[in-house]
Amino acid sequence: MRRKFHLLNSPKYFSISEEYGMFGVAERNINQLANIWKKDIIFYYTAHKVGFRTVGFIHGPFEVVSELFYNPQAVWAKDKKKRNIDKYPYRIKFKYLEEHICLNPVPIQVFWDLKEEGKIKTVIDSSALIDKAVTTLLEEEGILLLQALLQANFKSGCYDKEYKSKTIKEYPVNFLQFKGSKIKEFKMEAYLEAYLLRNPGIIHTLSGFENGLSKDYTYEILNQLSTYIAGGAIDISCSYKKKVLDLWLKIGVTVFELKKGVIDPFYVEQIIRYIEWASRLIPGAKKEMIKGILIGRDFGKQTSSKIELLDRIKDLKNLYNIEAYTYYIVKDSLKFELLH
């Protein structure tokens, strides 16, 4: 898998993040950070005072130098409910990309100009950018931002300060957090999404690659994709390409809608809208090649809802490729069962 590009968002805390070489999110946003891996490239959107105005800027590029970890040590803002605990304890560490250090940010207008030209698709408007802590970009979008920053910094700069995160310990994150006794349910949907993102092999298996991916295949995982049509965000999408005649050709896309509780039949309509939107958003994706997957917990005694859900999927089988799964726990391991 190639490096991914991500855009971080924090209007207030960039200077602290730069000083520490670290970025954090609250528990409810753990899924947004879970799609970032060591060696990925990140950009940082923030705001600076310019005269009497506040103007948005994008800093970077930075290279991620840690995996996602937990540490509640106070860095940015203390949680009012928990003494001496930071509000953003789920974290990654980063450093300026040593290959070319860009100390001059570019104004956010550069980003919106690319959007107007149709070259930025994952951020549909300013609210889609501001409302999220992390946006995973399409590869071509990341390359354009990287190019814009290098053009504003045609000579590599020098950043010789030691990052304060060097002394911050990295504790592992437990994504399998549940409530309930007989039928376990994820504490938050964010944990279910984060678990899948940190275990992409499960995504591939559910997408139809039961034996994994060979060197002739590559994939691109995006999460929390903003949408106009559906009025929400696609939890996860995974695009697949195969190398044929030295060309990387798109062969399939899977979109996931995740529920910590049972899957209401209503969500079939939602996954349909997401399939339609993905065909517009993801370059090279056609509706016929997109698979929709719904995941929720065991139905228990709610058999009527299960039957209604399966009947609705069956009615649409000639128009859309949709599957539904339930998750369950076996010896501290998450398993999935296809509904049929």
N, C-alpha and C positions, 0 to 999 in steps of 0.2 A: 504494500500500500504506500502510495506517495504521500508526501507531506500535505497537510490540509492548511487552509488559510481561515483565520477567524478574526472577527472584529469585536473587540471588547468595548464596553460602554460604562463610563463613570464620570459624570460631569464634575464631581467634587474631589475625587481622591487620586487623580493622576500623579501628582507630585510625590505622594506617599508611596504609591505603587512603584514608581520609577526608583525611588530611594531604596525600597526593599527588594525590587525585582520580583514582585509578587502581586497576584490578583486573587480576590476572594468573592464568594457569593454566600447568600443565606441558604439555609437548608431547603427552602421551598424552590430554589433555583439550581439545585445540585445537578439536575438533568442538563441544564444549559452548559455547564462546565464539563460534563462527562464525555463530551465528544471531542475534547482537546487531548492530544497525546504528546508525549515528549518528542521534541524535534519539530513539531508543528510551528507554523509562522503566525504570529498575531500582530494585529494593529490595534491601536488604542484611541477611541473617540472620547474627547473631553472638551471642556470649555475654558477659554481664557478671556480675561478682561483686555479689551483693546479700546483705549480711551474710555468713553462712557458706556461702551457697548460690551456685551458678552458674545463672543464669537466661537463657534465650534471648530475644532481642529482634529486632525488625525495624525497620531504619532506612530513611529515604527520604522522599519519592521523589527520585531523582537522574536527571538527563538525560545520556545518552551524548553526548560531544562529539568523539569520534574514531571512525574505523573500526578494525577489528582490525589490530594491528601487532605487530612483533617488536622487542624491545630487551632484551638480557640484563643490563643494568646492575643491580647488586645493590640491591634495595629491601626485600624481605621476608625472604628466607632464602637464603643462599649454597648452591649445589649442592656437596656434598662431593666429587663426582667431577670437577668443573670449577672451577678456581680463579677467584674473583672473578666468577662467573657466577651469576645468580639462578635459583632453582628454577622460577620462574614468569615466563618471558620473553615469553609471548604475552599481549598486553594490550589493554585499552581504557581510555580516559580518560572521566571523568564529573565532573559538578558538581551541587550542590543545585539542584533545579528552581526557577528564579528566580520563576516565577509564584506559588508559595507554598512558602516554605522551612519545612520541618518539622524542628526540632532535637530534639524529644522522640520517641524510638522508641516502638513499641507492643510489649507482651509477646507472645511467640510463641503464648500461649494464645488470642489473638484469631484467629490463623490456624487453630488447631485447632478453635475454636468454629465458624468458617465451614465447616470440613471436616465437622464433626458435623451441620451443617445441610444438608449435601449441596451446598454452594456452591463447594467446592474439590474438583476431581477429578484434576488433573494430579499432585498429590502424595498418594500413597495411604497412606503411613505415615511415621514419623519417619526410618526408614532410607532411604527414597526421597529424602528431603530432605537428610539429612546426607551421603549417599554421593556426591552430585553437587556440582560447583562452581557450576553454573548450571542453573536450571529455567526454561524458557520457559512462561509462564502463558497460559491462555485469556484473551481480552480481558475477559470478564466477571469473572474472578478478579482481574485487575489493577485493575479499577475498584473492586472491593470493598476491596482492600488500600489503594488510594489514598484512598478514603473514610475508612477506619479511621484512617489517619495524619492526615488533615485534621481529623477529629473530635477527635483528641488534641492538635492544634495549630491551634485555630480562628483564631488570629492568625498571620500569616506572620512568621517570625523573621528574624534578620540573621546572615549568615555572610560576613564580609569578609576572611577569610584568603586569601592567594594560594596556589593549589595548586602543590605542588612538581613536579608532572608537566609544568609549563610548559617546563622545560628538558630533558625526556626526548624524544629524537628518535624519530620514528615510521618504522620500516623496514618495507617491504612483506613479506608472508608468501608463501612459495612453497609452494603446496599440492600441486603435482605432484612428489612425491618417491617414487621407485620403487626397486625392487631387481630383479635379473634382467637378462639380456642379450637372449635371443631373445624370450621372453614376459615383458613387464614387469608387475610386480605392485606395488601400492602398499606403501610402507614400513609403513604402519599403516592400518587401516580408518578411523581418525579423520581421515586426510587425504582419503580418498574422500568421507566424509560432509561434511567442511568445504568441499571443492570444490563439491559440489552446493548446499550452503546459501549459498555466496557467489555462485553462479550460478543463481538461481531460474528463469531462462528454461529451463534444461535440465529442471528438475523439471516445469515446465508442459508442455513438449514431450512428455516421457514420460507425463505424465498424460492427454494427448490434446488439449492446446491448442497444436497445432503452429505456429499463426500468432500466438501470444502472447495477451495478455488486453486487451480493450478497456476503456473507462471504465465499462462496465456490469457488469464483473466485479471481484470482490475475492477475496483469498485470505489464508489464515492458515497459516503453517508452524510446526510444533512439531517438536522433536527430542528423542531419548532419553526417550521417554514411558514412565514406569514402569508395569508391569502386574502384576496378581496371577496371572491365568490362565496366561500364557505363561512366567512365571518369568524374564522378562528385560525388555528395553526396546525399544520400537519406534524404529528409527533415525531415521526421518523420517515425518511425516504432513503432508499438505497438504490443507486444506479449501477448497472453492470456493463462492462465493455469486454470484448474479446479481440485478441490480436489476430488479424487475418491479412496476409500479404503486407506485413509490417504496418498495418493500419489498425488503430484502436476504434472498433465499431460498437456502438451502443446496441445491446441485445435485450435489455430488460430493465424494468424499474419496479420496485415494491414500495408501497406506502403503508404505514402502520398507524392505526388508531388504538390507543391504549386506555384501558379502564381498570382502576383498582378494584371496582365492584363488578357486578354482573353486566353483561353486554345487553343493553336494551335494544330491541329491534329497530328503534329509531336511528341507531348509529349506522345502520346499513345505508341510509340516505346520506349520512355524513361522509362515509368512506367513498361513496360514489362521487360526491362533490370534490373530494380530495383527489380522486383519480382524474377527474376532468381538469382540475386546476394544475396538477402535476404535468399533464400533457401540454399545458401552456407555458409552464415555468421552466421545466428542465429541458435544455437543448437536446434535440434528437429523440425525445420521448413521444410516443404515439399512444393514444388511449388503449389500443388493442394489445400493447405490450406491457401494460401496467397491471400489476397484481395488487389487490387491496387485502390487507389482513387486519382483522379485529381480534384483540386479546383482552380477556377479562377473567375474573375469578370463577370458581366452580358455581354452577347454578343452584346446587343444593336441591331444595324441594320446589324451586321455581321452574318446574318442567314446562309449564304453558309458555313462559317467555322464551325458553330454549327452542321449543317447537316453532313458535312464531318467527323467531330469528332465522332458523334453518329454512323455513318455508319461503321467507322473503329472499334469502340468498338464492334458493333454487329457482324462484320466479325470474331472477335476473341473470341466470347463468349464461344465456346466449348473448348478453350485452356486456357483462362485466365479469372479470375473474376475481371472485371474492372468497376468502376462507375465514373461518372463525376458530379461535383456540381458547382453551381455558388453561390457566397456570395453576400449579400446585407444588408443594414442597415435599421432597424426599431426601431425608438425611442432610439437611442444610443445603440442598441443591434445588434450583428452580427447574421444573419440568413443564412441558407444554403438550396438551392433548387436542388433536383436531376434532372438531365437532362434526358429526355426520348422522 
